Amino acid sequence: EQNRANLISVTEYGDADVSFDFMMAKHSNSGFYLQGRYEVQLLDSWGVKNPSFGDCGGIYKRRKLPSGELFDGSAPRINACLAPGLWQHLEISFQGASRQAW
């Protein structure tokens, strides 16, 4: 059985500075959503030499917009992930898109 739980805010924030600690188990995969549309990937990316949008810290590109279109993803600049089982810290400075943009 898979245990899937989501923490979702009721308010849809615009610009935000978010800071949190997380721990990844070996081969685990999760994500942190901003505005319900932009997923910051949380993945066991320990040892990945050339990270892509699907690695930890990347903006995942397969989230569908209300129009049904996909938005472009973005790879992290570097792989700063620690080994599985260690606490990691992530800071996100997010500039929200205006509703007119989507």
Phi and psi restraints in degrees (range 20) as a CNS / XPLOR table:
assign (resid 1 and name C) (resid 2 and name N)
       (resid 2 and name CA) (resid 2 and name C) 1.0 -95.6 20.0 2
assign (resid 2 and name N) (resid 2 and name CA)
       (resid 2 and name C) (resid 3 and name N) 1.0 135.8 20.0 2
assign (resid 2 and name C) (resid 3 and name N)
       (resid 3 and name CA) (resid 3 and name C) 1.0 -102.0 20.0 2
assign (resid 3 and name N) (resid 3 and name CA)
       (resid 3 and name C) (resid 4 and name N) 1.0 109.8 20.0 2
assign (resid 3 and name C) (resid 4 and name N)
       (resid 4 and name CA) (resid 4 and name C) 1.0 -122.1 20.0 2
assign (resid 4 and name N) (resid 4 and name CA)
       (resid 4 and name C) (resid 5 and name N) 1.0 119.8 20.0 2
assign (resid 4 and name C) (resid 5 and name N)
       (resid 5 and name CA) (resid 5 and name C) 1.0 -133.7 20.0 2
assign (resid 5 and name N) (resid 5 and name CA)
       (resid 5 and name C) (resid 6 and name N) 1.0 144.1 20.0 2
assign (resid 5 and name C) (resid 6 and name N)
       (resid 6 and name CA) (resid 6 and name C) 1.0 -125.7 20.0 2
assign (resid 6 and name N) (resid 6 and name CA)
       (resid 6 and name C) (resid 7 and name N) 1.0 140.1 20.0 2
assign (resid 6 and name C) (resid 7 and name N)
       (resid 7 and name CA) (resid 7 and name C) 1.0 -104.2 20.0 2
assign (resid 7 and name N) (resid 7 and name CA)
       (resid 7 and name C) (resid 8 and name N) 1.0 119.4 20.0 2
assign (resid 7 and name C) (resid 8 and name N)
       (resid 8 and name CA) (resid 8 and name C) 1.0 -129.4 20.0 2
assign (resid 8 and name N) (resid 8 and name CA)
       (resid 8 and name C) (resid 9 and name N) 1.0 129.5 20.0 2
assign (resid 8 and name C) (resid 9 and name N)
       (resid 9 and name CA) (resid 9 and name C) 1.0 -78.6 20.0 2
assign (resid 9 and name N) (resid 9 and name CA)
       (resid 9 and name C) (resid 10 and name N) 1.0 149.8 20.0 2
assign (resid 9 and name C) (resid 10 and name N)
       (resid 10 and name CA) (resid 10 and name C) 1.0 -75.3 20.0 2
assign (resid 10 and name N) (resid 10 and name CA)
       (resid 10 and name C) (resid 11 and name N) 1.0 -37.3 20.0 2
assign (resid 10 and name C) (resid 11 and name N)
       (resid 11 and name CA) (resid 11 and name C) 1.0 -84.5 20.0 2
assign (resid 11 and name N) (resid 11 and name CA)
       (resid 11 and name C) (resid 12 and name N) 1.0 138.8 20.0 2
assign (resid 11 and name C) (resid 12 and name N)
       (resid 12 and name CA) (resid 12 and name C) 1.0 -98.3 20.0 2
assign (resid 12 and name N) (resid 12 and name CA)
       (resid 12 and name C) (resid 13 and name N) 1.0 101.5 20.0 2
assign (resid 12 and name C) (resid 13 and name N)
       (resid 13 and name CA) (resid 13 and name C) 1.0 -76.9 20.0 2
assign (resid 13 and name N) (resid 13 and name CA)
       (resid 13 and name C) (resid 14 and name N) 1.0 156.5 20.0 2
assign (resid 13 and name C) (resid 14 and name N)
       (resid 14 and name CA) (resid 14 and name C) 1.0 -92.9 20.0 2
assign (resid 14 and name N) (resid 14 and name CA)
       (resid 14 and name C) (resid 15 and name N) 1.0 -110.6 20.0 2
assign (resid 14 and name C) (resid 15 and name N)
       (resid 15 and name CA) (resid 15 and name C) 1.0 -68.4 20.0 2
assign (resid 15 and name N) (resid 15 and name CA)
       (resid 15 and name C) (resid 16 and name N) 1.0 139.0 20.0 2
assign (resid 15 and name C) (resid 16 and name N)
       (resid 16 and name CA) (resid 16 and name C) 1.0 -155.5 20.0 2
assign (resid 16 and name N) (resid 16 and name CA)
       (resid 16 and name C) (resid 17 and name N) 1.0 145.1 20.0 2
assign (resid 16 and name C) (resid 17 and name N)
       (resid 17 and name CA) (resid 17 and name C) 1.0 -108.7 20.0 2
assign (resid 17 and name N) (resid 17 and name CA)
       (resid 17 and name C) (resid 18 and name N) 1.0 120.9 20.0 2
assign (resid 17 and name C) (resid 18 and name N)
       (resid 18 and name CA) (resid 18 and name C) 1.0 -121.2 20.0 2
assign (resid 18 and name N) (resid 18 and name CA)
       (resid 18 and name C) (resid 19 and name N) 1.0 136.2 20.0 2
assign (resid 18 and name C) (resid 19 and name N)
       (resid 19 and name CA) (resid 19 and name C) 1.0 -137.9 20.0 2
assign (resid 19 and name N) (resid 19 and name CA)
       (resid 19 and name C) (resid 20 and name N) 1.0 129.3 20.0 2
assign (resid 19 and name C) (resid 20 and name N)
       (resid 20 and name CA) (resid 20 and name C) 1.0 -155.5 20.0 2
assign (resid 20 and name N) (resid 20 and name CA)
       (resid 20 and name C) (resid 21 and name N) 1.0 160.1 20.0 2
assign (resid 20 and name C) (resid 21 and name N)
       (resid 21 and name CA) (resid 21 and name C) 1.0 -107.3 20.0 2
assign (resid 21 and name N) (resid 21 and name CA)
       (resid 21 and name C) (resid 22 and name N) 1.0 146.8 20.0 2
assign (resid 21 and name C) (resid 22 and name N)
       (resid 22 and name CA) (resid 22 and name C) 1.0 -150.0 20.0 2
assign (resid 22 and name N) (resid 22 and name CA)
       (resid 22 and name C) (resid 23 and name N) 1.0 159.7 20.0 2
assign (resid 22 and name C) (resid 23 and name N)
       (resid 23 and name CA) (resid 23 and name C) 1.0 -132.6 20.0 2
assign (resid 23 and name N) (resid 23 and name CA)
       (resid 23 and name C) (resid 24 and name N) 1.0 132.2 20.0 2
assign (resid 23 and name C) (resid 24 and name N)
       (resid 24 and name CA) (resid 24 and name C) 1.0 -107.8 20.0 2
assign (resid 24 and name N) (resid 24 and name CA)
       (resid 24 and name C) (resid 25 and name N) 1.0 133.5 20.0 2
assign (resid 24 and name C) (resid 25 and name N)
       (resid 25 and name CA) (resid 25 and name C) 1.0 -79.6 20.0 2
assign (resid 25 and name N) (resid 25 and name CA)
       (resid 25 and name C) (resid 26 and name N) 1.0 161.1 20.0 2
assign (resid 25 and name C) (resid 26 and name N)
       (resid 26 and name CA) (resid 26 and name C) 1.0 -57.4 20.0 2
assign (resid 26 and name N) (resid 26 and name CA)
       (resid 26 and name C) (resid 27 and name N) 1.0 130.5 20.0 2
assign (resid 26 and name C) (resid 27 and name N)
       (resid 27 and name CA) (resid 27 and name C) 1.0 66.8 20.0 2
assign (resid 27 and name N) (resid 27 and name CA)
       (resid 27 and name C) (resid 28 and name N) 1.0 18.6 20.0 2
assign (resid 27 and name C) (resid 28 and name N)
       (resid 28 and name CA) (resid 28 and name C) 1.0 -87.0 20.0 2
assign (resid 28 and name N) (resid 28 and name CA)
       (resid 28 and name C) (resid 29 and name N) 1.0 163.3 20.0 2
assign (resid 28 and name C) (resid 29 and name N)
       (resid 29 and name CA) (resid 29 and name C) 1.0 -148.5 20.0 2
assign (resid 29 and name N) (resid 29 and name CA)
       (resid 29 and name C) (resid 30 and name N) 1.0 132.6 20.0 2
assign (resid 29 and name C) (resid 30 and name N)
       (resid 30 and name CA) (resid 30 and name C) 1.0 -157.0 20.0 2
assign (resid 30 and name N) (resid 30 and name CA)
       (resid 30 and name C) (resid 31 and name N) 1.0 -170.2 20.0 2
assign (resid 30 and name C) (resid 31 and name N)
       (resid 31 and name CA) (resid 31 and name C) 1.0 -162.0 20.0 2
assign (resid 31 and name N) (resid 31 and name CA)
       (resid 31 and name C) (resid 32 and name N) 1.0 161.3 20.0 2
assign (resid 31 and name C) (resid 32 and name N)
       (resid 32 and name CA) (resid 32 and name C) 1.0 -124.8 20.0 2
assign (resid 32 and name N) (resid 32 and name CA)
       (resid 32 and name C) (resid 33 and name N) 1.0 118.9 20.0 2
assign (resid 32 and name C) (resid 33 and name N)
       (resid 33 and name CA) (resid 33 and name C) 1.0 -96.5 20.0 2
assign (resid 33 and name N) (resid 33 and name CA)
       (resid 33 and name C) (resid 34 and name N) 1.0 137.3 20.0 2
assign (resid 33 and name C) (resid 34 and name N)
       (resid 34 and name CA) (resid 34 and name C) 1.0 -111.5 20.0 2
assign (resid 34 and name N) (resid 34 and name CA)
       (resid 34 and name C) (resid 35 and name N) 1.0 130.5 20.0 2
assign (resid 34 and name C) (resid 35 and name N)
       (resid 35 and name CA) (resid 35 and name C) 1.0 56.0 20.0 2
assign (resid 35 and name N) (resid 35 and name CA)
       (resid 35 and name C) (resid 36 and name N) 1.0 20.4 20.0 2
assign (resid 35 and name C) (resid 36 and name N)
       (resid 36 and name CA) (resid 36 and name C) 1.0 69.7 20.0 2
assign (resid 36 and name N) (resid 36 and name CA)
       (resid 36 and name C) (resid 37 and name N) 1.0 5.6 20.0 2
assign (resid 36 and name C) (resid 37 and name N)
       (resid 37 and name CA) (resid 37 and name C) 1.0 -127.6 20.0 2
assign (resid 37 and name N) (resid 37 and name CA)
       (resid 37 and name C) (resid 38 and name N) 1.0 -31.1 20.0 2
assign (resid 37 and name C) (resid 38 and name N)
       (resid 38 and name CA) (resid 38 and name C) 1.0 -105.8 20.0 2
assign (resid 38 and name N) (resid 38 and name CA)
       (resid 38 and name C) (resid 39 and name N) 1.0 110.6 20.0 2
assign (resid 38 and name C) (resid 39 and name N)
       (resid 39 and name CA) (resid 39 and name C) 1.0 -96.3 20.0 2
assign (resid 39 and name N) (resid 39 and name CA)
       (resid 39 and name C) (resid 40 and name N) 1.0 119.2 20.0 2
assign (resid 39 and name C) (resid 40 and name N)
       (resid 40 and name CA) (resid 40 and name C) 1.0 -87.3 20.0 2
assign (resid 40 and name N) (resid 40 and name CA)
       (resid 40 and name C) (resid 41 and name N) 1.0 117.3 20.0 2
assign (resid 40 and name C) (resid 41 and name N)
       (resid 41 and name CA) (resid 41 and name C) 1.0 -71.7 20.0 2
assign (resid 41 and name N) (resid 41 and name CA)
       (resid 41 and name C) (resid 42 and name N) 1.0 133.7 20.0 2
assign (resid 41 and name C) (resid 42 and name N)
       (resid 42 and name CA) (resid 42 and name C) 1.0 -117.2 20.0 2
assign (resid 42 and name N) (resid 42 and name CA)
       (resid 42 and name C) (resid 43 and name N) 1.0 113.6 20.0 2
assign (resid 42 and name C) (resid 43 and name N)
       (resid 43 and name CA) (resid 43 and name C) 1.0 -147.7 20.0 2
assign (resid 43 and name N) (resid 43 and name CA)
       (resid 43 and name C) (resid 44 and name N) 1.0 149.0 20.0 2
assign (resid 43 and name C) (resid 44 and name N)
       (resid 44 and name CA) (resid 44 and name C) 1.0 -70.7 20.0 2
assign (resid 44 and name N) (resid 44 and name CA)
       (resid 44 and name C) (resid 45 and name N) 1.0 92.3 20.0 2
assign (resid 44 and name C) (resid 45 and name N)
       (resid 45 and name CA) (resid 45 and name C) 1.0 -109.2 20.0 2
assign (resid 45 and name N) (resid 45 and name CA)
       (resid 45 and name C) (resid 46 and name N) 1.0 20.0 20.0 2
assign (resid 45 and name C) (resid 46 and name N)
       (resid 46 and name CA) (resid 46 and name C) 1.0 -54.5 20.0 2
assign (resid 46 and name N) (resid 46 and name CA)
       (resid 46 and name C) (resid 47 and name N) 1.0 125.1 20.0 2
assign (resid 46 and name C) (resid 47 and name N)
       (resid 47 and name CA) (resid 47 and name C) 1.0 86.1 20.0 2
assign (resid 47 and name N) (resid 47 and name CA)
       (resid 47 and name C) (resid 48 and name N) 1.0 -2.4 20.0 2
assign (resid 47 and name C) (resid 48 and name N)
       (resid 48 and name CA) (resid 48 and name C) 1.0 -68.8 20.0 2
assign (resid 48 and name N) (resid 48 and name CA)
       (resid 48 and name C) (resid 49 and name N) 1.0 124.8 20.0 2
assign (resid 48 and name C) (resid 49 and name N)
       (resid 49 and name CA) (resid 49 and name C) 1.0 -79.3 20.0 2
assign (resid 49 and name N) (resid 49 and name CA)
       (resid 49 and name C) (resid 50 and name N) 1.0 -41.2 20.0 2
assign (resid 49 and name C) (resid 50 and name N)
       (resid 50 and name CA) (resid 50 and name C) 1.0 -125.2 20.0 2
assign (resid 50 and name N) (resid 50 and name CA)
       (resid 50 and name C) (resid 51 and name N) 1.0 86.0 20.0 2
assign (resid 50 and name C) (resid 51 and name N)
       (resid 51 and name CA) (resid 51 and name C) 1.0 -65.3 20.0 2
assign (resid 51 and name N) (resid 51 and name CA)
       (resid 51 and name C) (resid 52 and name N) 1.0 148.9 20.0 2
assign (resid 51 and name C) (resid 52 and name N)
       (resid 52 and name CA) (resid 52 and name C) 1.0 -116.6 20.0 2
assign (resid 52 and name N) (resid 52 and name CA)
       (resid 52 and name C) (resid 53 and name N) 1.0 -176.4 20.0 2
assign (resid 52 and name C) (resid 53 and name N)
       (resid 53 and name CA) (resid 53 and name C) 1.0 -58.1 20.0 2
assign (resid 53 and name N) (resid 53 and name CA)
       (resid 53 and name C) (resid 54 and name N) 1.0 -22.8 20.0 2
assign (resid 53 and name C) (resid 54 and name N)
       (resid 54 and name CA) (resid 54 and name C) 1.0 -88.6 20.0 2
assign (resid 54 and name N) (resid 54 and name CA)
       (resid 54 and name C) (resid 55 and name N) 1.0 -1.2 20.0 2
assign (resid 54 and name C) (resid 55 and name N)
       (resid 55 and name CA) (resid 55 and name C) 1.0 -93.6 20.0 2
assign (resid 55 and name N) (resid 55 and name CA)
       (resid 55 and name C) (resid 56 and name N) 1.0 166.5 20.0 2
assign (resid 55 and name C) (resid 56 and name N)
       (resid 56 and name CA) (resid 56 and name C) 1.0 -55.1 20.0 2
assign (resid 56 and name N) (resid 56 and name CA)
       (resid 56 and name C) (resid 57 and name N) 1.0 128.5 20.0 2
assign (resid 56 and name C) (resid 57 and name N)
       (resid 57 and name CA) (resid 57 and name C) 1.0 91.7 20.0 2
assign (resid 57 and name N) (resid 57 and name CA)
       (resid 57 and name C) (resid 58 and name N) 1.0 -10.5 20.0 2
assign (resid 57 and name C) (resid 58 and name N)
       (resid 58 and name CA) (resid 58 and name C) 1.0 -79.2 20.0 2
assign (resid 58 and name N) (resid 58 and name CA)
       (resid 58 and name C) (resid 59 and name N) 1.0 158.8 20.0 2
assign (resid 58 and name C) (resid 59 and name N)
       (resid 59 and name CA) (resid 59 and name C) 1.0 -94.5 20.0 2
assign (resid 59 and name N) (resid 59 and name CA)
       (resid 59 and name C) (resid 60 and name N) 1.0 112.0 20.0 2
assign (resid 59 and name C) (resid 60 and name N)
       (resid 60 and name CA) (resid 60 and name C) 1.0 -67.8 20.0 2
assign (resid 60 and name N) (resid 60 and name CA)
       (resid 60 and name C) (resid 61 and name N) 1.0 140.0 20.0 2
assign (resid 60 and name C) (resid 61 and name N)
       (resid 61 and name CA) (resid 61 and name C) 1.0 -100.6 20.0 2
assign (resid 61 and name N) (resid 61 and name CA)
       (resid 61 and name C) (resid 62 and name N) 1.0 2.0 20.0 2
assign (resid 61 and name C) (resid 62 and name N)
       (resid 62 and name CA) (resid 62 and name C) 1.0 -99.4 20.0 2
assign (resid 62 and name N) (resid 62 and name CA)
       (resid 62 and name C) (resid 63 and name N) 1.0 11.0 20.0 2
assign (resid 62 and name C) (resid 63 and name N)
       (resid 63 and name CA) (resid 63 and name C) 1.0 -76.6 20.0 2
assign (resid 63 and name N) (resid 63 and name CA)
       (resid 63 and name C) (resid 64 and name N) 1.0 126.3 20.0 2
assign (resid 63 and name C) (resid 64 and name N)
       (resid 64 and name CA) (resid 64 and name C) 1.0 -81.7 20.0 2
assign (resid 64 and name N) (resid 64 and name CA)
       (resid 64 and name C) (resid 65 and name N) 1.0 136.8 20.0 2
assign (resid 64 and name C) (resid 65 and name N)
       (resid 65 and name CA) (resid 65 and name C) 1.0 -80.7 20.0 2
assign (resid 65 and name N) (resid 65 and name CA)
       (resid 65 and name C) (resid 66 and name N) 1.0 164.0 20.0 2
assign (resid 65 and name C) (resid 66 and name N)
       (resid 66 and name CA) (resid 66 and name C) 1.0 -53.6 20.0 2
assign (resid 66 and name N) (resid 66 and name CA)
       (resid 66 and name C) (resid 67 and name N) 1.0 -27.1 20.0 2
assign (resid 66 and name C) (resid 67 and name N)
       (resid 67 and name CA) (resid 67 and name C) 1.0 -76.7 20.0 2
assign (resid 67 and name N) (resid 67 and name CA)
       (resid 67 and name C) (resid 68 and name N) 1.0 -9.2 20.0 2
assign (resid 67 and name C) (resid 68 and name N)
       (resid 68 and name CA) (resid 68 and name C) 1.0 93.9 20.0 2
assign (resid 68 and name N) (resid 68 and name CA)
       (resid 68 and name C) (resid 69 and name N) 1.0 -7.0 20.0 2
assign (resid 68 and name C) (resid 69 and name N)
       (resid 69 and name CA) (resid 69 and name C) 1.0 -83.2 20.0 2
assign (resid 69 and name N) (resid 69 and name CA)
       (resid 69 and name C) (resid 70 and name N) 1.0 157.7 20.0 2
assign (resid 69 and name C) (resid 70 and name N)
       (resid 70 and name CA) (resid 70 and name C) 1.0 -97.6 20.0 2
assign (resid 70 and name N) (resid 70 and name CA)
       (resid 70 and name C) (resid 71 and name N) 1.0 147.8 20.0 2
assign (resid 70 and name C) (resid 71 and name N)
       (resid 71 and name CA) (resid 71 and name C) 1.0 -104.4 20.0 2
assign (resid 71 and name N) (resid 71 and name CA)
       (resid 71 and name C) (resid 72 and name N) 1.0 156.4 20.0 2
assign (resid 71 and name C) (resid 72 and name N)
       (resid 72 and name CA) (resid 72 and name C) 1.0 -67.6 20.0 2
assign (resid 72 and name N) (resid 72 and name CA)
       (resid 72 and name C) (resid 73 and name N) 1.0 142.3 20.0 2
assign (resid 72 and name C) (resid 73 and name N)
       (resid 73 and name CA) (resid 73 and name C) 1.0 -92.4 20.0 2
assign (resid 73 and name N) (resid 73 and name CA)
       (resid 73 and name C) (resid 74 and name N) 1.0 176.9 20.0 2
assign (resid 73 and name C) (resid 74 and name N)
       (resid 74 and name CA) (resid 74 and name C) 1.0 -147.1 20.0 2
assign (resid 74 and name N) (resid 74 and name CA)
       (resid 74 and name C) (resid 75 and name N) 1.0 129.6 20.0 2
assign (resid 74 and name C) (resid 75 and name N)
       (resid 75 and name CA) (resid 75 and name C) 1.0 -77.6 20.0 2
assign (resid 75 and name N) (resid 75 and name CA)
       (resid 75 and name C) (resid 76 and name N) 1.0 151.0 20.0 2
assign (resid 75 and name C) (resid 76 and name N)
       (resid 76 and name CA) (resid 76 and name C) 1.0 -65.6 20.0 2
assign (resid 76 and name N) (resid 76 and name CA)
       (resid 76 and name C) (resid 77 and name N) 1.0 150.8 20.0 2
assign (resid 76 and name C) (resid 77 and name N)
       (resid 77 and name CA) (resid 77 and name C) 1.0 -63.8 20.0 2
assign (resid 77 and name N) (resid 77 and name CA)
       (resid 77 and name C) (resid 78 and name N) 1.0 -37.6 20.0 2
assign (resid 77 and name C) (resid 78 and name N)
       (resid 78 and name CA) (resid 78 and name C) 1.0 -140.7 20.0 2
assign (resid 78 and name N) (resid 78 and name CA)
       (resid 78 and name C) (resid 79 and name N) 1.0 161.7 20.0 2
assign (resid 78 and name C) (resid 79 and name N)
       (resid 79 and name CA) (resid 79 and name C) 1.0 -93.0 20.0 2
assign (resid 79 and name N) (resid 79 and name CA)
       (resid 79 and name C) (resid 80 and name N) 1.0 105.8 20.0 2
assign (resid 79 and name C) (resid 80 and name N)
       (resid 80 and name CA) (resid 80 and name C) 1.0 -104.6 20.0 2
assign (resid 80 and name N) (resid 80 and name CA)
       (resid 80 and name C) (resid 81 and name N) 1.0 14.3 20.0 2
assign (resid 80 and name C) (resid 81 and name N)
       (resid 81 and name CA) (resid 81 and name C) 1.0 -71.3 20.0 2
assign (resid 81 and name N) (resid 81 and name CA)
       (resid 81 and name C) (resid 82 and name N) 1.0 142.6 20.0 2
assign (resid 81 and name C) (resid 82 and name N)
       (resid 82 and name CA) (resid 82 and name C) 1.0 -91.6 20.0 2
assign (resid 82 and name N) (resid 82 and name CA)
       (resid 82 and name C) (resid 83 and name N) 1.0 171.9 20.0 2
assign (resid 82 and name C) (resid 83 and name N)
       (resid 83 and name CA) (resid 83 and name C) 1.0 -65.3 20.0 2
assign (resid 83 and name N) (resid 83 and name CA)
       (resid 83 and name C) (resid 84 and name N) 1.0 152.0 20.0 2
assign (resid 83 and name C) (resid 84 and name N)
       (resid 84 and name CA) (resid 84 and name C) 1.0 -54.3 20.0 2
assign (resid 84 and name N) (resid 84 and name CA)
       (resid 84 and name C) (resid 85 and name N) 1.0 143.6 20.0 2
assign (resid 84 and name C) (resid 85 and name N)
       (resid 85 and name CA) (resid 85 and name C) 1.0 89.8 20.0 2
assign (resid 85 and name N) (resid 85 and name CA)
       (resid 85 and name C) (resid 86 and name N) 1.0 -3.5 20.0 2
assign (resid 85 and name C) (resid 86 and name N)
       (resid 86 and name CA) (resid 86 and name C) 1.0 -105.2 20.0 2
assign (resid 86 and name N) (resid 86 and name CA)
       (resid 86 and name C) (resid 87 and name N) 1.0 143.4 20.0 2
assign (resid 86 and name C) (resid 87 and name N)
       (resid 87 and name CA) (resid 87 and name C) 1.0 -68.4 20.0 2
assign (resid 87 and name N) (resid 87 and name CA)
       (resid 87 and name C) (resid 88 and name N) 1.0 138.7 20.0 2
assign (resid 87 and name C) (resid 88 and name N)
       (resid 88 and name CA) (resid 88 and name C) 1.0 -126.6 20.0 2
assign (resid 88 and name N) (resid 88 and name CA)
       (resid 88 and name C) (resid 89 and name N) 1.0 158.8 20.0 2
assign (resid 88 and name C) (resid 89 and name N)
       (resid 89 and name CA) (resid 89 and name C) 1.0 -123.3 20.0 2
assign (resid 89 and name N) (resid 89 and name CA)
       (resid 89 and name C) (resid 90 and name N) 1.0 136.4 20.0 2
assign (resid 89 and name C) (resid 90 and name N)
       (resid 90 and name CA) (resid 90 and name C) 1.0 -129.7 20.0 2
assign (resid 90 and name N) (resid 90 and name CA)
       (resid 90 and name C) (resid 91 and name N) 1.0 133.6 20.0 2
assign (resid 90 and name C) (resid 91 and name N)
       (resid 91 and name CA) (resid 91 and name C) 1.0 -122.0 20.0 2
assign (resid 91 and name N) (resid 91 and name CA)
       (resid 91 and name C) (resid 92 and name N) 1.0 129.9 20.0 2
assign (resid 91 and name C) (resid 92 and name N)
       (resid 92 and name CA) (resid 92 and name C) 1.0 -122.7 20.0 2
assign (resid 92 and name N) (resid 92 and name CA)
       (resid 92 and name C) (resid 93 and name N) 1.0 128.3 20.0 2
assign (resid 92 and name C) (resid 93 and name N)
       (resid 93 and name CA) (resid 93 and name C) 1.0 -110.9 20.0 2
assign (resid 93 and name N) (resid 93 and name CA)
       (resid 93 and name C) (resid 94 and name N) 1.0 106.2 20.0 2
assign (resid 93 and name C) (resid 94 and name N)
       (resid 94 and name CA) (resid 94 and name C) 1.0 -110.2 20.0 2
assign (resid 94 and name N) (resid 94 and name CA)
       (resid 94 and name C) (resid 95 and name N) 1.0 130.2 20.0 2
assign (resid 94 and name C) (resid 95 and name N)
       (resid 95 and name CA) (resid 95 and name C) 1.0 -107.2 20.0 2
assign (resid 95 and name N) (resid 95 and name CA)
       (resid 95 and name C) (resid 96 and name N) 1.0 108.2 20.0 2
assign (resid 95 and name C) (resid 96 and name N)
       (resid 96 and name CA) (resid 96 and name C) 1.0 -66.8 20.0 2
assign (resid 96 and name N) (resid 96 and name CA)
       (resid 96 and name C) (resid 97 and name N) 1.0 142.8 20.0 2
assign (resid 96 and name C) (resid 97 and name N)
       (resid 97 and name CA) (resid 97 and name C) 1.0 -76.2 20.0 2
assign (resid 97 and name N) (resid 97 and name CA)
       (resid 97 and name C) (resid 98 and name N) 1.0 145.9 20.0 2
assign (resid 97 and name C) (resid 98 and name N)
       (resid 98 and name CA) (resid 98 and name C) 1.0 -72.0 20.0 2
assign (resid 98 and name N) (resid 98 and name CA)
       (resid 98 and name C) (resid 99 and name N) 1.0 154.5 20.0 2
assign (resid 98 and name C) (resid 99 and name N)
       (resid 99 and name CA) (resid 99 and name C) 1.0 -59.0 20.0 2
assign (resid 99 and name N) (resid 99 and name CA)
       (resid 99 and name C) (resid 100 and name N) 1.0 -27.5 20.0 2
assign (resid 99 and name C) (resid 100 and name N)
       (resid 100 and name CA) (resid 100 and name C) 1.0 -66.1 20.0 2
assign (resid 100 and name N) (resid 100 and name CA)
       (resid 100 and name C) (resid 101 and name N) 1.0 -24.9 20.0 2
assign (resid 100 and name C) (resid 101 and name N)
       (resid 101 and name CA) (resid 101 and name C) 1.0 -75.9 20.0 2
assign (resid 101 and name N) (resid 101 and name CA)
       (resid 101 and name C) (resid 102 and name N) 1.0 -17.1 20.0 2
